[in-house]
Amino acid sequence: MILAFGLFSSLVATYFARRMDREDHYAFPLILNWRLPGYWVWLIMEILRSNVRVARIILSPGLPISPIMVPFRACMKSDLARMIYANSITLTPGTITTGTQADILRIHALTWHDVDGREEDEMGQHICQLECPWSKKP
């Protein structure tokens, strides 16, 4: 009975969202992309690498912490892809997306090495590949 109510309420909400033309037209190509599982694997590896880096910083006697706030431009076309980019940055230890404004993300990092641009550019390229699956792989 609970599952039936859940299904019914989901169908009603979908019906009203469709009537109001409020669904995200970018979501389906991004969610149904065949490269998404590869991105998840890559992101998990990045999270593990960042965990090791942050653990080394914390365990070192000198604590070489130099917090920094850096703006980054997101190259994604859709809001959904920018949201995935911002959340992926926040998931990696040592960095957090503190805010967004249009296509600019403000990122706070534990050290300068965490936001030197290489990792973020690679992450952005992977997400752009999810957004445009027919283009070349990064």
Rosetta constraint file for C-alpha pairs under 8 A:
AtomPair CA 1 CA 5 HARMONIC 6.29 0.50
AtomPair CA 2 CA 6 HARMONIC 6.16 0.50
AtomPair CA 3 CA 7 HARMONIC 6.06 0.50
AtomPair CA 4 CA 8 HARMONIC 6.03 0.50
AtomPair CA 5 CA 9 HARMONIC 6.05 0.50
AtomPair CA 6 CA 10 HARMONIC 6.12 0.50
AtomPair CA 7 CA 11 HARMONIC 6.19 0.50
AtomPair CA 8 CA 12 HARMONIC 6.22 0.50
AtomPair CA 9 CA 13 HARMONIC 6.10 0.50
AtomPair CA 10 CA 14 HARMONIC 6.07 0.50
AtomPair CA 11 CA 15 HARMONIC 6.05 0.50
AtomPair CA 12 CA 16 HARMONIC 6.28 0.50
AtomPair CA 13 CA 17 HARMONIC 6.09 0.50
AtomPair CA 14 CA 18 HARMONIC 6.04 0.50
AtomPair CA 15 CA 19 HARMONIC 6.22 0.50
AtomPair CA 16 CA 20 HARMONIC 6.18 0.50
AtomPair CA 17 CA 21 HARMONIC 5.99 0.50
AtomPair CA 17 CA 22 HARMONIC 5.24 0.50
AtomPair CA 17 CA 23 HARMONIC 6.05 0.50
AtomPair CA 18 CA 22 HARMONIC 6.26 0.50
AtomPair CA 18 CA 23 HARMONIC 6.31 0.50
AtomPair CA 24 CA 28 HARMONIC 7.99 0.50
AtomPair CA 26 CA 30 HARMONIC 6.63 0.50
AtomPair CA 26 CA 78 HARMONIC 6.43 0.50
AtomPair CA 26 CA 80 HARMONIC 7.08 0.50
AtomPair CA 27 CA 31 HARMONIC 5.90 0.50
AtomPair CA 27 CA 80 HARMONIC 6.62 0.50
AtomPair CA 28 CA 32 HARMONIC 5.81 0.50
AtomPair CA 29 CA 33 HARMONIC 5.99 0.50
AtomPair CA 29 CA 131 HARMONIC 7.26 0.50
AtomPair CA 30 CA 36 HARMONIC 7.96 0.50
AtomPair CA 30 CA 81 HARMONIC 7.78 0.50
AtomPair CA 30 CA 130 HARMONIC 5.90 0.50
AtomPair CA 30 CA 131 HARMONIC 5.58 0.50
AtomPair CA 31 CA 36 HARMONIC 7.37 0.50
AtomPair CA 32 CA 36 HARMONIC 7.84 0.50
AtomPair CA 33 CA 130 HARMONIC 6.42 0.50
AtomPair CA 33 CA 133 HARMONIC 7.17 0.50
AtomPair CA 35 CA 39 HARMONIC 6.43 0.50
AtomPair CA 35 CA 129 HARMONIC 7.87 0.50
AtomPair CA 35 CA 130 HARMONIC 6.27 0.50
AtomPair CA 35 CA 133 HARMONIC 7.49 0.50
AtomPair CA 36 CA 40 HARMONIC 6.34 0.50
AtomPair CA 36 CA 130 HARMONIC 6.56 0.50
AtomPair CA 37 CA 41 HARMONIC 6.36 0.50
AtomPair CA 38 CA 42 HARMONIC 6.22 0.50
AtomPair CA 39 CA 43 HARMONIC 5.98 0.50
AtomPair CA 39 CA 126 HARMONIC 6.78 0.50
AtomPair CA 39 CA 127 HARMONIC 7.79 0.50
AtomPair CA 40 CA 44 HARMONIC 6.12 0.50
AtomPair CA 41 CA 45 HARMONIC 6.34 0.50
AtomPair CA 42 CA 46 HARMONIC 6.30 0.50
AtomPair CA 43 CA 47 HARMONIC 6.13 0.50
AtomPair CA 43 CA 88 HARMONIC 7.36 0.50
AtomPair CA 44 CA 48 HARMONIC 6.23 0.50
AtomPair CA 45 CA 49 HARMONIC 6.22 0.50
AtomPair CA 46 CA 50 HARMONIC 6.06 0.50
AtomPair CA 46 CA 92 HARMONIC 6.84 0.50
AtomPair CA 47 CA 51 HARMONIC 6.09 0.50
AtomPair CA 47 CA 91 HARMONIC 6.91 0.50
AtomPair CA 47 CA 92 HARMONIC 4.76 0.50
AtomPair CA 47 CA 93 HARMONIC 6.61 0.50
AtomPair CA 48 CA 52 HARMONIC 6.45 0.50
AtomPair CA 49 CA 53 HARMONIC 6.36 0.50
AtomPair CA 50 CA 54 HARMONIC 6.08 0.50
AtomPair CA 50 CA 92 HARMONIC 6.00 0.50
AtomPair CA 50 CA 93 HARMONIC 5.44 0.50
AtomPair CA 50 CA 94 HARMONIC 7.00 0.50
AtomPair CA 51 CA 55 HARMONIC 6.05 0.50
AtomPair CA 51 CA 92 HARMONIC 7.58 0.50
AtomPair CA 51 CA 93 HARMONIC 5.75 0.50
AtomPair CA 52 CA 56 HARMONIC 6.18 0.50
AtomPair CA 53 CA 57 HARMONIC 6.36 0.50
AtomPair CA 54 CA 58 HARMONIC 6.19 0.50
AtomPair CA 54 CA 93 HARMONIC 6.73 0.50
AtomPair CA 54 CA 94 HARMONIC 6.22 0.50
AtomPair CA 55 CA 59 HARMONIC 6.00 0.50
AtomPair CA 56 CA 60 HARMONIC 5.95 0.50
AtomPair CA 57 CA 63 HARMONIC 5.74 0.50
AtomPair CA 57 CA 64 HARMONIC 6.33 0.50
AtomPair CA 57 CA 65 HARMONIC 7.23 0.50
AtomPair CA 58 CA 63 HARMONIC 6.03 0.50
AtomPair CA 59 CA 63 HARMONIC 7.41 0.50
AtomPair CA 60 CA 64 HARMONIC 7.73 0.50
AtomPair CA 64 CA 111 HARMONIC 7.74 0.50
AtomPair CA 65 CA 110 HARMONIC 5.98 0.50
AtomPair CA 65 CA 111 HARMONIC 5.59 0.50
AtomPair CA 66 CA 110 HARMONIC 6.09 0.50
AtomPair CA 66 CA 111 HARMONIC 4.79 0.50
AtomPair CA 66 CA 112 HARMONIC 6.70 0.50
AtomPair CA 67 CA 108 HARMONIC 7.12 0.50
AtomPair CA 67 CA 109 HARMONIC 5.64 0.50
AtomPair CA 67 CA 110 HARMONIC 4.57 0.50
AtomPair CA 67 CA 111 HARMONIC 5.31 0.50
AtomPair CA 67 CA 112 HARMONIC 7.22 0.50
AtomPair CA 68 CA 108 HARMONIC 5.72 0.50
AtomPair CA 68 CA 109 HARMONIC 5.44 0.50
AtomPair CA 68 CA 110 HARMONIC 6.70 0.50
AtomPair CA 68 CA 111 HARMONIC 6.59 0.50
AtomPair CA 68 CA 112 HARMONIC 6.51 0.50
AtomPair CA 69 CA 106 HARMONIC 6.76 0.50
AtomPair CA 69 CA 107 HARMONIC 5.59 0.50
AtomPair CA 69 CA 108 HARMONIC 4.40 0.50
AtomPair CA 69 CA 109 HARMONIC 6.43 0.50
AtomPair CA 70 CA 106 HARMONIC 5.76 0.50
AtomPair CA 70 CA 107 HARMONIC 5.24 0.50
AtomPair CA 70 CA 108 HARMONIC 6.42 0.50
AtomPair CA 70 CA 109 HARMONIC 7.97 0.50
AtomPair CA 70 CA 115 HARMONIC 7.46 0.50
AtomPair CA 71 CA 104 HARMONIC 6.36 0.50
AtomPair CA 71 CA 105 HARMONIC 5.56 0.50
AtomPair CA 71 CA 106 HARMONIC 4.47 0.50
AtomPair CA 71 CA 107 HARMONIC 6.11 0.50
AtomPair CA 72 CA 104 HARMONIC 5.54 0.50
AtomPair CA 72 CA 105 HARMONIC 5.12 0.50
AtomPair CA 72 CA 106 HARMONIC 6.37 0.50
AtomPair CA 72 CA 107 HARMONIC 7.28 0.50
AtomPair CA 73 CA 103 HARMONIC 5.65 0.50
AtomPair CA 73 CA 104 HARMONIC 4.56 0.50
AtomPair CA 73 CA 105 HARMONIC 6.23 0.50
AtomPair CA 74 CA 82 HARMONIC 6.57 0.50
AtomPair CA 74 CA 85 HARMONIC 7.87 0.50
AtomPair CA 74 CA 103 HARMONIC 5.10 0.50
AtomPair CA 74 CA 104 HARMONIC 6.06 0.50
AtomPair CA 74 CA 105 HARMONIC 6.94 0.50
AtomPair CA 74 CA 124 HARMONIC 7.08 0.50
AtomPair CA 75 CA 103 HARMONIC 7.26 0.50
AtomPair CA 75 CA 124 HARMONIC 7.02 0.50
AtomPair CA 75 CA 128 HARMONIC 7.37 0.50
AtomPair CA 76 CA 81 HARMONIC 5.95 0.50
AtomPair CA 76 CA 82 HARMONIC 5.87 0.50
AtomPair CA 76 CA 103 HARMONIC 7.87 0.50
AtomPair CA 76 CA 124 HARMONIC 7.69 0.50
AtomPair CA 76 CA 127 HARMONIC 7.60 0.50
AtomPair CA 76 CA 128 HARMONIC 5.94 0.50
AtomPair CA 76 CA 131 HARMONIC 7.54 0.50
AtomPair CA 77 CA 81 HARMONIC 7.21 0.50
AtomPair CA 77 CA 82 HARMONIC 7.71 0.50
AtomPair CA 77 CA 131 HARMONIC 7.94 0.50
AtomPair CA 78 CA 82 HARMONIC 6.47 0.50
AtomPair CA 79 CA 83 HARMONIC 6.07 0.50
AtomPair CA 80 CA 84 HARMONIC 6.24 0.50
AtomPair CA 81 CA 85 HARMONIC 6.17 0.50
AtomPair CA 81 CA 127 HARMONIC 6.62 0.50
AtomPair CA 81 CA 128 HARMONIC 7.61 0.50
AtomPair CA 81 CA 131 HARMONIC 6.88 0.50
AtomPair CA 82 CA 86 HARMONIC 6.13 0.50
AtomPair CA 82 CA 103 HARMONIC 7.57 0.50
AtomPair CA 83 CA 87 HARMONIC 6.07 0.50
AtomPair CA 84 CA 88 HARMONIC 5.92 0.50
AtomPair CA 84 CA 127 HARMONIC 7.70 0.50
AtomPair CA 85 CA 89 HARMONIC 6.26 0.50
AtomPair CA 85 CA 123 HARMONIC 7.34 0.50
AtomPair CA 85 CA 124 HARMONIC 6.70 0.50
AtomPair CA 85 CA 127 HARMONIC 6.82 0.50
AtomPair CA 86 CA 90 HARMONIC 6.31 0.50
AtomPair CA 86 CA 97 HARMONIC 5.85 0.50
AtomPair CA 86 CA 105 HARMONIC 7.23 0.50
AtomPair CA 87 CA 91 HARMONIC 6.08 0.50
AtomPair CA 87 CA 97 HARMONIC 7.35 0.50
AtomPair CA 88 CA 92 HARMONIC 6.60 0.50
AtomPair CA 89 CA 95 HARMONIC 6.34 0.50
AtomPair CA 89 CA 96 HARMONIC 6.14 0.50
AtomPair CA 89 CA 97 HARMONIC 6.48 0.50
AtomPair CA 89 CA 120 HARMONIC 7.60 0.50
AtomPair CA 90 CA 95 HARMONIC 5.72 0.50
AtomPair CA 90 CA 96 HARMONIC 4.12 0.50
AtomPair CA 90 CA 97 HARMONIC 5.51 0.50
AtomPair CA 91 CA 95 HARMONIC 7.74 0.50
AtomPair CA 91 CA 96 HARMONIC 7.48 0.50
AtomPair CA 92 CA 96 HARMONIC 7.77 0.50
AtomPair CA 94 CA 109 HARMONIC 5.57 0.50
AtomPair CA 94 CA 110 HARMONIC 5.08 0.50
AtomPair CA 94 CA 111 HARMONIC 7.61 0.50
AtomPair CA 94 CA 114 HARMONIC 6.85 0.50
AtomPair CA 95 CA 107 HARMONIC 6.72 0.50
AtomPair CA 95 CA 108 HARMONIC 5.65 0.50
AtomPair CA 95 CA 109 HARMONIC 4.33 0.50
AtomPair CA 95 CA 110 HARMONIC 6.42 0.50
AtomPair CA 95 CA 114 HARMONIC 6.89 0.50
AtomPair CA 95 CA 115 HARMONIC 7.83 0.50
AtomPair CA 96 CA 107 HARMONIC 5.63 0.50
AtomPair CA 96 CA 108 HARMONIC 5.34 0.50
AtomPair CA 96 CA 109 HARMONIC 6.52 0.50
AtomPair CA 97 CA 105 HARMONIC 6.68 0.50
AtomPair CA 97 CA 106 HARMONIC 5.77 0.50
AtomPair CA 97 CA 107 HARMONIC 4.44 0.50
AtomPair CA 97 CA 108 HARMONIC 6.32 0.50
AtomPair CA 98 CA 105 HARMONIC 7.66 0.50
AtomPair CA 98 CA 106 HARMONIC 5.60 0.50
AtomPair CA 98 CA 107 HARMONIC 5.79 0.50
AtomPair CA 98 CA 108 HARMONIC 6.62 0.50
AtomPair CA 99 CA 105 HARMONIC 5.95 0.50
AtomPair CA 99 CA 106 HARMONIC 5.27 0.50
AtomPair CA 99 CA 107 HARMONIC 7.49 0.50
AtomPair CA 100 CA 104 HARMONIC 5.71 0.50
AtomPair CA 100 CA 105 HARMONIC 4.54 0.50
AtomPair CA 100 CA 106 HARMONIC 6.19 0.50
AtomPair CA 101 CA 105 HARMONIC 6.60 0.50
AtomPair CA 107 CA 115 HARMONIC 8.00 0.50
AtomPair CA 109 CA 114 HARMONIC 6.06 0.50
AtomPair CA 109 CA 115 HARMONIC 6.51 0.50
AtomPair CA 110 CA 114 HARMONIC 6.86 0.50
AtomPair CA 111 CA 115 HARMONIC 7.44 0.50
AtomPair CA 112 CA 116 HARMONIC 6.12 0.50
AtomPair CA 114 CA 119 HARMONIC 7.92 0.50
AtomPair CA 115 CA 119 HARMONIC 7.35 0.50
AtomPair CA 115 CA 120 HARMONIC 7.11 0.50
AtomPair CA 117 CA 121 HARMONIC 5.86 0.50
AtomPair CA 118 CA 122 HARMONIC 6.21 0.50
AtomPair CA 119 CA 123 HARMONIC 6.08 0.50
AtomPair CA 120 CA 124 HARMONIC 5.98 0.50
AtomPair CA 121 CA 125 HARMONIC 6.11 0.50
AtomPair CA 122 CA 126 HARMONIC 6.29 0.50
AtomPair CA 122 CA 138 HARMONIC 7.72 0.50
AtomPair CA 123 CA 127 HARMONIC 6.31 0.50
AtomPair CA 124 CA 128 HARMONIC 6.06 0.50
AtomPair CA 125 CA 129 HARMONIC 6.15 0.50
AtomPair CA 125 CA 138 HARMONIC 6.13 0.50
AtomPair CA 126 CA 130 HARMONIC 6.50 0.50
AtomPair CA 126 CA 137 HARMONIC 7.95 0.50
AtomPair CA 126 CA 138 HARMONIC 6.67 0.50
AtomPair CA 127 CA 131 HARMONIC 6.33 0.50
AtomPair CA 128 CA 132 HARMONIC 6.04 0.50
AtomPair CA 129 CA 133 HARMONIC 5.20 0.50
AtomPair CA 129 CA 134 HARMONIC 7.89 0.50
AtomPair CA 129 CA 135 HARMONIC 6.88 0.50
AtomPair CA 129 CA 136 HARMONIC 7.71 0.50
AtomPair CA 129 CA 137 HARMONIC 6.60 0.50
AtomPair CA 129 CA 138 HARMONIC 7.51 0.50
